[in-house]
Amino acid sequence: MKLIETLKLALAAIWAHKLRSALTLLGIIIGVAAVVVVVSLIQGFNTYVDEKIANIGSNSFTVYRFDFFKDFKNTDTIAAAQRRNKELTMEDFEFIRARAQLIDRLGAVASPFPRQVKYGSVSLEGVPIAGTTANIADINKLEVADGRYFSDSEDQTGARVAFLGADVVTKLFPTGTVLGSEINIGGMPFRVIGVAVAKGSIFGQSQDNYINIPLKTYERVIGPLTGRRWVSFVGTARSDALYKDTVEETRQIMRLRRKLPGNEPDNFAIITPDAITGLRDRIFGPIFIVAIAVPAIALVVGGIVVMNIMLVSVTERTKEIGIRKALGARQTDILKQFLVEAVSLSAIGGAIGVVIAWAIGLIVSQFVIQTYLSVAAVVVAVSVSGGVGVLAGIIPAWKAARLDPIEALRAD
């Protein structure tokens, strides 16, 4: 029997029992949809982290007071780090900048601090205000939609200028001119000189709700660089080849600044892109494996359901099998017919599962995080569902093929 005829018979048998086929497909649909959605989320998360690292720069590093990977394991390590690690200061910044030979750029960032922002009758509460040196725009590859970032001279003189995130602009200036407008931050007037390119949201949190001002202005208006207004340093190497040497040079300069003996550990932290990627893999690697394995169980359950239904189908169609054998159908024809029916059933479920996963991905991308439905994930999902159909259909198909035609014809 030709494959096309076998396929037609299989589809006809599936269509003849629409409700039963639909219920049989549920396990396959749920399993495939869940696996594809999880893979899409994982790819989206990994892409997000990689993009963030790329935006910062592969040859950049950041000096913090704490090592967030080691110092924040539990309350004891946090308490020990708070006693051991002194706050970073701008004197530390100048000490590094005066002695470093391999650093290309070195900038400073004061942590975002919430303040009320006003323009005319519009008021926004709790807008994060960050203070930075002028070169942070170049170091962090900040994209400017309109205007410019503030200059080094504006930072040195403590100018009241502001660079706005896209969400702040949308809320404060629904219509009208943005650049040159005067806004009020914490009771002080600031002139808007630039607007950032919108980045969207991640896990429901906007990345565009912020205002950057010069670091010296931040110290005067927001407060000294201590406590919740902690400062960190961001540096870049002159080249990728010198990156490790640059990080090590910075570490040694900081140890010299802190007067640390050789056997004493660092009382500061230098975070690199590799450390961030490594942490992601260590923390989320096992979680991702479990996240894929759990919905994959639904595929196994779906396969068992398909096998059960196919066994029922063989029992129901015993007389049909007897007639086909009496008319000359071979064992291989019967085997092929029921195997193709099981595979078709599973493949249809896999295709529907992929479509549902695609729809869920669109919703998640809109409100949580950008997902990526890769061709590889689709191919694997449909292949796996087809494979489940093969495994689930072997026993029923073999049982059907081995039926004695005389006994089959006698069946009620």
C-alpha positions in Angstrom: 0.0 0.0 0.0 1.3 3.5 -0.9 2.2 5.9 1.9 -0.3 8.5 0.7 -3.2 5.9 0.9 -2.1 4.9 4.4 -2.0 8.5 5.4 -5.5 9.1 4.0 -6.8 6.1 6.0 -5.1 7.4 9.2 -6.6 10.9 8.8 -10.0 9.4 8.0 -9.9 7.3 11.2 -8.9 10.3 13.3 -11.6 12.5 11.8 -14.2 9.8 12.3 -13.7 10.1 16.1 -13.2 13.8 16.5 -14.0 14.1 20.2 -11.9 11.1 21.2 -9.0 12.3 19.0 -9.2 15.8 20.5 -9.1 14.5 24.1 -6.3 12.1 23.2 -4.3 15.1 21.8 -4.6 17.1 25.0 -1.5 15.5 26.7 0.6 16.0 23.6 -0.6 19.6 23.1 0.1 20.6 26.7 3.5 18.9 26.8 4.7 20.4 23.5 3.3 23.9 24.3 4.9 23.8 27.7 8.3 22.7 26.5 8.4 25.2 23.7 7.3 28.1 26.0 10.0 27.2 28.5 12.7 27.0 25.8 11.5 30.3 24.4 11.7 31.9 27.9 15.1 30.5 28.5 16.4 31.8 25.2 14.8 35.2 25.9 16.4 35.4 29.3 19.8 34.4 28.0 19.6 36.8 25.2 18.6 39.6 27.6 21.6 38.9 29.8 23.9 38.7 26.8 22.5 42.0 25.4 23.1 43.7 28.7 26.7 42.4 28.8 27.2 43.5 25.2 25.8 47.0 26.1 28.2 47.3 29.0 31.0 46.0 26.8 32.9 42.7 26.9 36.1 44.5 28.0 34.5 46.5 30.9 34.4 45.8 34.6 32.8 47.4 37.7 34.3 48.0 41.1 31.7 47.6 43.9 31.9 47.7 47.7 30.3 44.2 47.9 30.7 41.0 45.9 27.0 40.3 45.3 27.8 36.7 44.3 29.7 35.8 47.5 28.8 38.4 50.2 25.1 38.0 49.9 24.8 34.2 50.4 23.2 34.5 53.9 22.9 36.9 56.8 26.3 35.9 58.2 28.2 36.7 55.0 26.3 40.0 54.7 27.2 41.0 58.2 30.8 40.0 57.8 31.0 42.0 54.5 29.5 45.1 56.0 32.2 45.0 58.7 35.0 44.2 56.4 34.3 46.2 53.2 34.5 50.0 53.5 32.4 52.2 51.3 33.9 53.3 48.0 34.7 57.0 47.8 35.6 59.5 45.0 39.1 59.5 46.6 39.4 55.8 45.7 38.2 56.8 42.2 40.9 59.4 41.8 43.5 57.1 43.3 42.8 54.5 40.6 42.7 57.0 37.8 46.0 58.6 38.7 47.9 55.2 38.9 46.3 52.9 36.3 48.3 52.4 33.1 46.0 50.0 31.3 42.6 51.5 31.9 41.1 53.2 28.8 38.1 54.9 30.5 37.1 55.0 34.1 33.7 56.4 35.2 31.7 56.6 38.4 28.0 56.0 39.0 26.0 56.9 42.1 23.1 54.5 42.8 19.6 55.7 41.7 17.8 57.5 44.5 14.0 58.2 44.3 12.9 61.8 44.1 9.8 63.7 43.1 9.9 65.1 39.6 7.6 67.9 38.3 6.9 69.7 35.1 4.1 72.2 35.1 1.1 70.6 36.7 2.5 67.0 36.2 4.2 65.4 39.1 5.9 62.0 39.3 6.8 60.3 42.6 9.8 58.1 43.2 11.6 58.6 40.0 15.1 57.0 40.3 17.8 59.8 40.0 21.3 58.5 39.2 24.5 60.5 39.2 27.2 59.7 36.7 30.4 61.1 35.3 30.1 62.3 31.7 32.0 59.3 30.2 29.5 56.8 31.4 27.5 57.4 28.2 30.4 56.1 26.2 31.4 53.3 28.6 27.8 51.9 28.8 27.1 52.6 25.1 24.1 54.7 26.0 21.8 55.3 23.0 20.6 58.9 22.7 17.2 59.5 20.9 17.3 63.2 21.1 19.8 65.9 22.3 23.0 64.8 24.1 24.4 63.5 27.3 26.0 66.0 29.7 29.7 67.0 29.2 32.7 66.7 31.5 32.6 70.5 32.2 29.0 70.3 33.2 29.9 67.6 35.6 32.8 69.4 37.1 30.8 72.6 37.6 27.8 70.8 39.0 25.5 72.0 36.3 21.7 71.4 36.8 21.2 69.4 33.6 19.3 66.2 33.2 19.2 63.2 30.8 15.8 61.6 30.8 14.6 58.0 30.2 11.9 57.5 27.6 9.1 56.7 30.2 9.8 59.9 32.1 9.5 61.9 28.9 6.2 60.2 27.9 4.7 61.0 31.3 6.0 64.6 31.7 5.8 65.6 28.1 2.9 63.9 26.4 3.0 66.8 23.9 5.3 69.7 23.3 9.1 70.3 23.3 11.3 68.3 25.6 14.8 69.6 25.0 15.5 72.9 26.8 12.5 72.5 29.1 12.9 73.0 32.8 11.9 70.3 35.2 11.9 70.3 39.0 13.9 67.4 40.8 13.5 67.4 44.5 12.7 71.1 44.6 15.5 72.2 42.3 15.2 73.3 38.7 17.0 71.2 36.0 17.3 71.8 32.2 16.6 68.8 30.0 19.4 68.3 27.5 18.9 64.7 26.3 16.5 61.8 25.9 17.5 58.1 25.9 16.3 55.5 23.3 13.5 53.4 24.8 14.5 49.9 26.0 11.1 48.6 27.0 10.4 46.5 30.1 11.8 43.3 31.6 9.7 41.1 34.0 7.1 43.8 34.0 9.6 46.5 35.2 10.4 49.5 33.0 14.0 50.1 31.9 13.1 53.6 30.9 12.0 55.2 34.2 15.1 57.1 35.2 16.9 60.4 35.1 20.7 60.8 35.0 22.4 64.0 36.3 26.1 64.9 36.7 27.7 63.2 39.7 28.8 66.5 41.4 25.3 67.8 41.0 24.0 64.6 42.5 26.2 65.1 45.6 24.8 68.7 46.0 21.2 68.0 45.3 20.5 64.4 46.3 23.2 64.0 49.1 26.7 62.7 49.8 27.9 59.4 48.3 27.3 57.2 51.2 24.8 54.7 52.5 21.9 54.2 50.0 23.7 56.7 47.7 26.7 54.4 47.3 29.0 54.8 44.4 30.6 52.3 42.0 33.4 52.6 39.3 33.1 51.4 35.8 36.2 50.9 33.7 37.3 49.6 30.3 40.5 48.1 29.1 42.5 49.5 26.2 42.0 46.3 24.3 40.5 42.8 24.7 44.0 41.4 24.9 44.8 43.6 28.0 41.5 43.0 29.7 42.6 40.5 32.4 45.8 42.5 33.1 43.6 45.7 33.4 41.3 44.0 35.9 44.3 42.7 37.9 46.0 46.1 37.8 42.8 47.7 39.2 42.6 45.1 41.9 46.2 45.7 43.0 45.7 49.5 43.0 42.7 49.1 45.2 44.6 46.7 47.6 47.3 49.3 47.7 44.8 52.0 48.5 43.3 49.9 51.3 46.7 48.9 52.5 45.8 45.2 52.4 48.6 42.7 53.3 49.2 39.8 50.8 47.4 37.1 52.9 44.2 39.2 53.4 41.3 38.9 51.0 39.9 41.8 49.0 37.5 44.1 50.9 35.9 45.2 47.7 34.7 43.5 44.5 35.4 43.7 40.8 32.6 42.3 38.7 33.3 41.2 35.1 30.9 40.1 32.3 32.3 36.5 32.7 31.3 36.5 36.3 27.8 37.5 35.5 27.4 34.9 32.8 29.0 32.2 35.1 26.5 33.1 37.9 23.6 32.9 35.5 24.7 29.4 34.4 25.3 28.2 37.9 22.0 29.5 39.3 19.7 29.0 36.4 21.3 26.0 34.6 19.7 23.4 37.0 16.5 25.4 37.1 16.3 25.4 33.3 16.8 21.7 33.2 14.1 21.1 35.7 11.8 23.6 33.9 12.2 21.6 30.7 12.0 18.2 32.3 8.7 18.8 34.2 6.6 19.7 31.1 8.3 16.9 29.2 6.5 14.5 31.6 3.3 15.6 30.0 4.6 14.3 26.7 5.2 10.9 28.3 1.7 10.9 29.7 0.4 12.0 26.3 2.2 9.1 24.7 0.6 6.6 27.1 -2.8 8.1 26.3 -2.1 7.7 22.6 -1.1 4.1 23.1 -4.2 3.3 25.2 -6.5 4.9 22.6 -4.8 3.0 19.8 -5.2 -0.3 21.6 -8.9 0.5 22.0 -9.0 1.4 18.3 -7.5 -2.0 17.4 -10.1 -3.8 19.5 -12.9 -1.8 18.0 -11.7 -2.3 14.4 -10.9 -6.1 14.7 -13.5 -7.0 12.0 -12.2 -4.3 9.7 -8.7 -5.7 10.1 -10.0 -9.2 9.3 -11.7 -8.0 6.1 -8.6 -6.1 5.0 -6.5 -9.2 5.5 -9.1 -11.4 3.7 -8.8 -9.0 0.7 -5.1 -9.4 0.6 -3.6 -6.9 3.0 -0.3 -8.0 4.4 0.9 -7.7 7.9 3.2 -4.8 6.9 0.2 -2.9 5.5 -1.8 -3.3 8.7 1.3 -2.4 10.8 1.9 0.7 8.7 -1.7 1.8 8.8 -1.9 1.9 12.6 1.6 3.2 13.1 1.0 6.1 10.7 -2.3 6.8 12.5 -0.5 7.1 15.8 2.2 9.3 14.4 -0.3 11.5 12.6 -2.2 11.9 15.8 0.9 12.9 17.8 2.2 15.2 15.0 -1.1 17.1 14.8 -0.9 17.5 18.6 2.7 18.8 18.3 1.7 21.3 15.6 -1.2 22.6 17.7 1.1 22.8 20.7 3.6 24.9 18.8 0.9 27.3 17.6 -0.3 27.7 21.2 3.2 28.2 22.4 3.7 30.9 19.8 0.6 32.7 21.0 1.7 32.5 24.6 5.1 33.8 23.6 3.5 36.9 22.1 1.7 37.6 25.3 4.7 37.1 27.5 6.9 39.2 25.2 4.4 42.0 25.5 4.1 42.1 29.3 7.1 40.2 30.8 10.2 39.5 28.7 11.0 39.1 25.0 10.8 35.4 24.0 12.4 33.8 21.0 10.6 30.9 19.3 13.6 29.3 17.4 13.2 27.1 14.4 15.3 24.5 16.3 12.7 24.4 19.2 9.8 23.9 16.8 11.6 21.2 14.9 12.6 19.4 18.1 9.1 19.7 19.5 7.3 18.3 16.4 10.0 15.6 16.1 9.6 14.6 19.7 5.8 14.5 19.4 6.2 12.3 16.3 8.7 10.1 18.1 6.2 9.7 21.0 3.6 8.7 18.4 6.0 6.0 16.9 6.7 4.6 20.4 3.1 4.7 21.4 1.9 3.1 18.2 4.3 0.2 17.9 2.5 -2.1 20.3 -1.0 -1.4 19.0 0.1 -1.6 15.4 2.0 -4.9 16.1 -1.1 -6.3 17.8 -3.3 -5.4 14.8 -0.8 -6.8 12.3 -0.7 -10.2 14.1 -4.4 -10.7 14.3 -5.6 -14.0 12.7 -8.0 -13.0 9.9 -10.4 -15.8 10.6 -10.7 -14.9 14.3 -10.9 -11.2 13.3 -13.9 -11.9 11.0 -15.7 -13.7 13.8 -15.4 -10.7 16.1 -18.5 -8.8 17.0 
